[in-house]
Amino acid sequence: MAHLDVGQLDIRETNRAVRELIQDTANPRHRYLLEAYDRHRNLEHAGRFEEIFAPEMTVESPVYRFNLAGQPPMTLEGREQVEPVYRLWAETNQCIFYNESETIAVGDWMVVSTMVGYQQTLGAALVAGGVDADEDAMYLLKGRVAMIWPYDERGRLVGENVWEYDESGHELIKLDAEEILTTARAAELLDPLINPLPAFDDSMLAR
């Protein structure tokens, strides 16, 4: 089991690559999708998951697919299945994500990214999934992750496709108590970075 200087991880930097690409993107639709992507991720990490389901941000019945190391593939269909996961993560400080070396691409219908990602994860959740861990501890679950997020013609999220594509990068990092970031503190840190979604107009329709 690895350890990590958690002090080098800053949740305010988790979306840095997204912000940089927004600044370099002139295409109105692509810029809009990136701004929606940035807002969604910040809201999720701040525990403000209800706002993700605003009708201008997400379709009525999104589909999420996960394929992560050591876990069976999972599909969540519709808000009634997706929202409880967000709620659980927010209530248990598991909505905290960091990343390194993220690369992002955007097209008319999707945003794609790869990264070395970290999710703050309860030991009890790991134990329930068959992992040898201290159920009373908190961990960072590290992996090499790729994501494809499709969007509809109005720039609304259709769902998420997330998979850990290289299991050799899979690590479990036990946190000391002072290294754990709470959802409440993440919300304070991210609040200045949560921008409103721009108005959608016909220049943003897919061509």
C-alpha positions as CSV (number, residue, x, y, z in Angstrom):
1,M,0.0,0.0,0.0
2,A,1.5,3.3,-1.1
3,H,1.6,6.7,0.7
4,L,1.5,10.1,-0.8
5,D,2.3,13.7,0.1
6,V,-1.4,14.7,0.0
7,G,-0.3,18.3,0.6
8,Q,0.6,18.4,-3.1
9,L,-3.0,17.7,-4.1
10,D,-5.3,20.7,-4.3
11,I,-9.0,20.2,-5.3
12,R,-9.0,23.7,-6.8
13,E,-6.5,22.4,-9.4
14,T,-8.6,19.4,-10.3
15,N,-10.2,21.2,-13.3
16,R,-7.1,23.2,-14.3
17,A,-6.7,21.5,-17.6
18,V,-10.4,22.2,-18.4
19,R,-10.0,25.9,-17.6
20,E,-6.9,26.1,-19.8
21,L,-8.7,24.5,-22.7
22,I,-11.7,26.8,-22.3
23,Q,-9.3,29.8,-22.7
24,D,-7.9,28.3,-25.9
25,T,-11.3,27.3,-27.5
26,A,-13.0,29.6,-30.0
27,N,-15.7,27.3,-31.3
28,P,-18.9,28.4,-29.5
29,R,-20.3,24.9,-29.1
30,H,-17.1,23.4,-28.0
31,R,-16.5,26.2,-25.5
32,Y,-20.0,25.7,-24.1
33,L,-19.5,22.0,-23.6
34,L,-16.3,22.6,-21.8
35,E,-17.9,25.2,-19.5
36,A,-20.7,22.7,-18.8
37,Y,-18.1,20.0,-18.1
38,D,-16.2,22.3,-15.8
39,R,-19.3,23.4,-13.9
40,H,-20.5,19.8,-13.5
41,R,-17.3,18.5,-12.1
42,N,-16.9,21.4,-9.6
43,L,-20.5,21.0,-8.5
44,E,-20.0,17.3,-7.9
45,H,-16.8,17.8,-6.0
46,A,-18.4,20.5,-3.8
47,G,-21.3,18.1,-3.0
48,R,-23.8,20.3,-4.8
49,F,-25.1,17.4,-6.8
50,E,-28.7,18.6,-7.1
51,E,-27.6,21.4,-9.4
52,I,-26.1,19.0,-11.8
53,F,-29.7,17.8,-12.7
54,A,-30.9,21.3,-13.8
55,P,-32.8,20.7,-17.1
56,E,-30.4,22.9,-19.0
57,M,-27.4,20.8,-17.8
58,T,-28.5,17.1,-17.9
59,V,-31.0,15.1,-19.9
60,E,-34.0,13.6,-17.9
61,S,-32.6,10.0,-18.0
62,P,-28.8,10.1,-18.1
63,V,-26.9,6.8,-18.3
64,Y,-23.6,6.3,-16.4
65,R,-21.3,3.4,-17.1
66,F,-18.3,2.5,-14.9
67,N,-15.6,-0.1,-15.5
68,L,-13.0,0.2,-12.7
69,A,-10.3,-2.2,-11.5
70,G,-11.4,-4.7,-8.9
71,Q,-15.1,-3.9,-9.4
72,P,-17.7,-5.5,-11.7
73,P,-18.9,-3.2,-14.5
74,M,-21.8,-1.0,-13.3
75,T,-24.5,0.8,-15.2
76,L,-26.8,3.4,-13.6
77,E,-29.8,4.4,-15.6
78,G,-31.9,7.5,-14.9
79,R,-31.7,10.2,-12.2
80,E,-33.4,7.8,-9.7
81,Q,-30.2,5.6,-9.9
82,V,-27.6,8.3,-10.4
83,E,-28.6,10.8,-7.8
84,P,-28.3,8.5,-4.8
85,V,-24.7,7.8,-5.7
86,Y,-23.9,11.5,-5.7
87,R,-25.8,12.0,-2.5
88,L,-23.9,9.1,-0.7
89,W,-20.6,10.5,-1.9
90,A,-21.4,14.0,-0.7
91,E,-22.6,12.9,2.7
92,T,-19.6,10.6,3.3
93,N,-16.8,12.9,1.9
94,Q,-16.3,10.6,-1.1
95,C,-17.1,13.4,-3.7
96,I,-13.5,14.6,-3.3
97,F,-11.5,14.0,-6.5
98,Y,-8.0,15.1,-7.5
99,N,-6.0,14.4,-10.7
100,E,-2.6,14.6,-12.3
101,S,-1.6,14.8,-16.0
102,E,-5.1,15.3,-17.4
103,T,-5.5,15.7,-21.1
104,I,-8.8,16.8,-22.6
105,A,-10.4,16.9,-26.0
106,V,-13.8,18.3,-27.1
107,G,-15.9,17.6,-30.1
108,D,-19.5,18.5,-31.2
109,W,-21.0,15.7,-29.2
110,M,-18.6,14.8,-26.4
111,V,-15.8,15.7,-24.0
112,V,-13.0,13.1,-23.6
113,S,-10.3,13.1,-20.9
114,T,-7.6,10.9,-19.5
115,M,-5.9,11.4,-16.2
116,V,-4.2,9.9,-13.2
117,G,-7.2,10.3,-10.8
118,Y,-7.7,10.0,-7.1
119,Q,-11.0,9.6,-5.3
120,Q,-11.3,9.9,-1.5
121,T,-13.0,6.6,-0.6
122,L,-14.2,5.1,2.7
123,G,-12.5,2.0,3.9
124,A,-15.9,0.5,4.6
125,A,-16.9,0.9,0.9
126,L,-13.7,-0.8,-0.1
127,V,-14.3,-3.7,2.3
128,A,-17.8,-4.1,1.0
129,G,-16.3,-4.4,-2.5
130,G,-14.0,-7.2,-1.4
131,V,-10.9,-5.1,-0.9
132,D,-8.5,-5.7,2.0
133,A,-8.7,-2.4,3.8
134,D,-9.3,-0.8,7.2
135,E,-13.1,-0.2,7.3
136,D,-12.7,2.7,9.7
137,A,-10.2,4.6,7.6
138,M,-10.3,6.9,4.6
139,Y,-8.3,6.2,1.5
140,L,-7.4,7.8,-1.8
141,L,-8.1,5.3,-4.6
142,K,-5.7,6.1,-7.5
143,G,-6.0,4.9,-11.0
144,R,-5.4,5.7,-14.7
145,V,-8.8,6.8,-15.8
146,A,-10.4,7.7,-19.1
147,M,-13.8,9.4,-19.5
148,I,-16.2,10.0,-22.3
149,W,-19.1,12.3,-21.6
150,P,-21.6,12.6,-24.4
151,Y,-23.9,15.6,-24.9
152,D,-27.1,16.1,-26.8
153,E,-27.8,18.8,-29.4
154,R,-28.6,21.4,-26.7
155,G,-25.4,20.7,-24.9
156,R,-27.0,18.7,-22.1
157,L,-25.1,15.8,-20.5
158,V,-26.4,12.4,-21.8
159,G,-24.3,10.4,-19.3
160,E,-20.8,9.3,-18.3
161,N,-18.5,6.5,-19.5
162,V,-15.7,6.0,-17.0
163,W,-13.1,3.2,-17.1
164,E,-9.7,2.4,-15.6
165,Y,-7.7,1.6,-18.6
166,D,-4.4,0.6,-17.1
167,E,-4.6,-1.5,-13.9
168,S,-0.8,-1.2,-13.3
169,G,-1.5,2.4,-12.0
170,H,-4.1,1.2,-9.5
171,E,-3.1,2.1,-5.9
172,L,-4.7,2.4,-2.5
173,I,-3.4,5.2,-0.3
174,K,-4.4,5.4,3.4
175,L,-5.0,8.9,4.7
176,D,-4.2,10.3,8.1
177,A,-7.1,12.1,9.8
178,E,-5.6,15.5,9.0
179,E,-5.3,14.7,5.3
180,I,-9.0,14.0,4.8
181,L,-10.9,16.8,3.0
182,T,-14.5,17.2,3.9
183,T,-17.3,17.9,1.5
184,A,-18.0,21.1,3.4
185,R,-14.5,22.4,3.1
186,A,-14.3,21.4,-0.6
187,A,-17.5,23.5,-1.2
188,E,-15.8,26.5,0.4
189,L,-12.7,26.1,-1.7
190,L,-14.6,25.5,-5.0
191,D,-17.3,28.1,-4.6
192,P,-15.2,30.9,-6.4
193,L,-14.6,28.5,-9.3
194,I,-18.3,27.4,-9.9
195,N,-19.4,29.6,-12.8
196,P,-23.0,29.9,-14.0
197,L,-23.8,28.0,-17.2
198,P,-23.7,30.4,-20.2
199,A,-27.0,31.0,-22.1
200,F,-27.3,28.5,-25.0
201,D,-28.0,30.0,-28.4
202,D,-28.2,28.8,-32.0
203,S,-24.4,29.4,-32.5
204,M,-23.9,26.5,-30.1
205,L,-25.9,23.9,-32.1
206,A,-24.0,21.1,-33.6
207,R,-23.2,21.6,-37.3
